[in-house]
């Protein structure tokens, strides 16, 4: 369907469609879904392509209900944009519930919030898929009962995970960001345990791949469940092609009370470390690499 024929579908307590799940049953490729402010105890599976699903105004919250044992929104269509929505309290029996479970190709998330979910976003998809997250918040997500869960988890070797100008705070037990993507970019974001967060790693890139971590403010807190390393790369086996590892212009503070390694590089590619500002008892790098001119 051409964009000229895209429909504008409204959802809200005083609309013909009261719930996002009702809209999900009616949408066609290219439609725009606008949700009125309110708290919706609802979940939805989106199968159409090229959707834009957005808050009509601030104050749209989906809380407490998950679909298919997976999450609040399950996106099975391709090229979906989600904007301005809060996803809260996603739990499922296997403790791997997500605010958004992304199963299709290419998803963009903008100006959204993920609060108290087992996963904030859990993304699968093929090797040509891109997940972009901008200007969003992930607070108090994570679980580690039966299966670990994270703030954001690119759980398949998708083409690219890109996170820009976003906040991760107080993640529990697992990792703020875990990426098996072929290319991982985390830029201009805040990633902090705070006084009560118990995360293991700030950014985990377990299978290698190209990495750019730039311009972030990061902190490992006193309750961290794995205080020895902040950013491990390749610790589960380097199965992704890894040509470039760049970690530059970041600020990192160690509040664990013991020595921490900022970047642990288990690939054979040299990590390019440049202009990182480290506070506390920190070793900048363990593994191949070092400062670049």
C-alpha positions in Angstrom: 0.0 0.0 0.0 1.4 3.4 -0.9 1.8 6.0 1.9 -0.9 8.1 0.2 -3.5 5.5 1.3 -2.2 5.1 4.8 -5.0 5.4 7.4 -4.9 7.3 10.6 -6.3 5.0 13.3 -7.3 6.5 16.7 -7.4 4.5 19.9 -8.7 5.7 23.3 -11.4 5.4 25.9 -13.7 7.6 23.9 -12.9 6.3 20.5 -14.5 3.5 18.5 -11.4 1.4 19.2 -10.8 1.5 23.0 -7.6 -0.6 23.1 -4.4 -0.9 21.1 -5.1 -4.6 20.7 -8.3 -3.8 18.8 -6.3 -1.6 16.4 -3.7 -4.4 15.9 -6.5 -6.6 14.5 -7.5 -4.0 11.9 -4.3 -2.3 10.7 -2.9 -2.6 7.2 0.5 -1.9 5.9 1.5 1.7 6.2 -1.1 2.7 8.7 -0.6 5.2 11.6 -2.0 4.3 15.0 -2.4 7.2 17.5 -3.1 6.3 21.1 -4.8 8.8 23.4 -3.3 9.4 26.9 -4.3 6.9 29.6 -3.2 3.7 31.2 -4.1 0.6 29.3 -4.0 -2.9 30.8 -3.5 -4.3 27.3 -1.1 -6.0 25.0 -1.0 -6.4 21.2 0.7 -8.3 18.4 1.4 -6.2 15.3 1.7 -8.1 12.0 1.4 -5.4 9.4 4.4 -3.6 7.9 5.5 0.0 7.9 3.4 0.9 10.9 3.8 4.0 13.0 2.4 3.5 16.5 2.6 6.6 18.7 1.2 8.5 21.6 -1.3 11.2 20.5 -0.1 13.2 23.5 2.1 12.5 26.5 0.8 10.0 29.1 0.2 6.8 27.2 1.1 3.8 29.4 0.7 0.1 28.7 1.1 -1.8 31.9 0.8 -5.3 33.4 -0.5 -7.5 30.6 1.6 -9.6 28.2 0.6 -11.5 25.0 1.7 -15.0 24.0 4.0 -15.4 27.0 6.3 -12.8 25.3 5.5 -9.2 26.1 3.3 -6.1 25.9 3.9 -5.3 22.2 5.0 -8.1 19.9 6.1 -6.7 16.5 6.0 -9.3 13.8 5.7 -6.9 10.9 8.7 -5.1 9.3 9.8 -1.5 9.4 7.8 -0.4 12.5 8.2 2.8 14.4 7.0 3.2 18.0 7.0 6.7 19.6 6.1 8.2 22.9 4.8 5.2 24.8 5.5 3.9 28.3 5.8 0.1 28.7 5.6 -1.1 32.3 5.6 -4.2 34.4 5.9 -6.9 31.7 6.2 -10.3 33.3 5.6 -13.8 31.8 6.0 -17.3 33.3 9.5 -17.9 32.0 10.6 -14.5 33.4 11.6 -13.2 30.0 8.8 -10.8 29.4 9.5 -7.7 27.3 8.0 -4.2 27.0 8.5 -4.8 23.3 9.4 -8.2 21.7 10.7 -7.3 18.2 10.4 -10.3 15.8 10.2 -8.6 12.4 12.8 -6.7 10.4 13.7 -3.2 11.4 12.2 -1.3 14.3 12.7 2.2 15.5 11.8 3.3 19.1 11.7 7.0 19.9 10.9 9.0 23.1 9.6 5.9 24.9 9.9 4.6 28.5 10.4 1.1 29.8 9.8 0.6 33.5 10.0 -2.5 35.7 9.9 -5.0 32.9 11.8 -8.3 32.8 13.2 -7.1 29.5 12.8 -3.5 28.2 13.2 -4.6 24.6 14.0 -8.1 23.4 14.9 -8.2 19.7 15.3 -11.1 17.3 15.1 -10.8 13.5 17.4 -11.7 10.6 20.9 -10.6 9.8 19.6 -7.7 7.7 17.5 -6.2 10.6 18.3 -2.9 12.3 17.0 -1.9 15.8 17.3 1.9 16.5 16.5 3.4 19.9 16.7 7.1 20.5 15.8 9.5 23.3 14.3 6.7 25.5 14.5 5.6 29.1 15.0 2.1 30.6 14.6 2.1 34.4 14.5 -0.8 36.8 14.3 -3.5 34.1 15.9 -6.9 34.3 15.4 -10.3 36.0 17.4 -13.5 36.3 15.1 -16.2 37.4 15.2 -19.2 35.0 16.5 -16.9 32.3 18.3 -13.6 32.5 16.7 -10.5 31.1 18.0 -7.1 30.3 17.3 -3.5 29.6 17.8 -4.1 25.9 18.8 -7.4 24.4 19.6 -7.9 20.7 19.4 -11.7 21.1 20.1 -12.6 17.5 22.9 -11.5 15.1 20.9 -8.7 13.6 22.7 -6.3 11.3 22.8 -3.4 13.8 21.8 -2.3 17.2 21.9 1.5 17.6 21.2 3.3 20.9 21.5 7.1 21.0 20.6 9.7 23.7 19.0 7.2 26.0 19.0 6.4 29.7 19.6 3.1 31.4 19.3 3.1 35.2 18.9 0.6 38.0 18.9 -2.5 35.9 18.5 -5.7 38.0 20.8 -8.7 38.0 21.5 -9.0 34.2 22.8 -6.3 31.8 21.7 -2.8 30.9 22.5 -3.6 27.2 23.4 -7.0 25.7 24.0 -7.2 22.0 24.7 -10.1 19.7 24.3 -7.7 16.7 26.9 -7.7 13.9 27.3 -4.0 14.6 26.7 -2.3 18.0 26.6 1.5 18.5 25.9 3.1 21.9 26.3 6.9 21.8 25.5 9.9 23.9 23.7 7.9 26.6 23.7 7.4 30.4 24.1 3.9 31.7 24.2 3.8 35.4 23.6 1.2 38.2 22.9 3.9 40.8 22.9 3.0 44.5 20.5 0.1 44.2 21.0 -1.4 40.7 22.4 -4.9 40.7 23.3 -5.3 37.0 26.1 -7.6 35.9 27.5 -5.6 32.9 26.8 -2.1 31.6 27.2 -3.2 27.9 27.8 -6.8 27.0 28.9 -7.7 23.4 29.3 -11.5 23.9 30.0 -12.6 20.3 32.1 -9.7 19.1 31.1 -7.7 16.0 32.0 -4.1 15.2 31.5 -1.8 18.2 31.3 2.0 18.7 30.8 3.2 22.2 31.1 6.9 22.2 30.2 9.9 24.4 28.4 8.1 27.1 28.3 8.6 30.9 28.5 5.3 32.7 28.6 4.1 36.3 29.1 0.8 38.0 27.4 0.8 41.4 28.1 -0.7 44.8 25.4 -3.4 44.4 26.6 -4.7 41.0 26.3 -8.5 40.8 29.5 -8.6 38.7 31.7 -5.8 39.8 34.9 -6.9 38.0 34.1 -5.8 34.5 31.9 -3.0 32.9 32.1 -3.8 29.2 33.1 -7.3 28.1 33.5 -8.0 24.3 33.6 -11.6 23.0 33.4 -13.4 26.3 31.0 -16.0 25.0 33.0 -16.8 21.8 33.7 -14.5 18.9 31.3 -15.6 16.2 30.7 -12.2 14.5 33.2 -10.7 12.2 35.1 -8.1 14.2 37.0 -5.4 12.3 36.6 -2.4 14.5 36.3 -1.8 18.2 36.2 1.9 19.2 35.6 3.1 22.7 36.1 6.9 23.0 35.1 10.1 24.8 33.2 8.2 27.5 33.0 9.1 31.2 33.1 6.1 33.5 32.9 6.0 37.3 33.6 2.9 39.5 31.5 2.9 42.7 31.9 -0.8 43.4 34.5 -0.4 46.1 36.9 -2.7 44.3 39.0 -2.7 41.2 37.1 -2.8 37.9 38.1 -3.3 34.3 36.4 -0.8 32.0 36.7 -2.9 28.8 37.5 -6.6 28.7 38.4 -7.5 25.1 38.4 -11.2 24.3 38.6 -10.8 20.5 41.9 -10.6 18.5 41.0 -7.2 17.2 42.7 -4.3 18.9 40.3 -2.0 20.9 40.9 1.6 20.1 40.6 3.5 23.4 40.6 7.3 23.1 39.9 10.1 25.6 37.9 8.1 28.1 37.7 9.7 31.5 37.8 7.1 34.3 37.1 7.7 38.0 37.8 5.3 40.8 39.9 2.2 40.8 39.7 1.3 37.1 41.9 -0.5 34.6 40.9 0.9 31.2 41.5 -2.2 29.1 42.2 -5.9 29.5 43.1 -7.5 26.2 44.4 -6.4 22.8 44.4 -2.7 22.1 45.2 0.6 23.7 45.2 4.4 23.2 45.1 5.7 19.7 46.8 8.9 18.6 
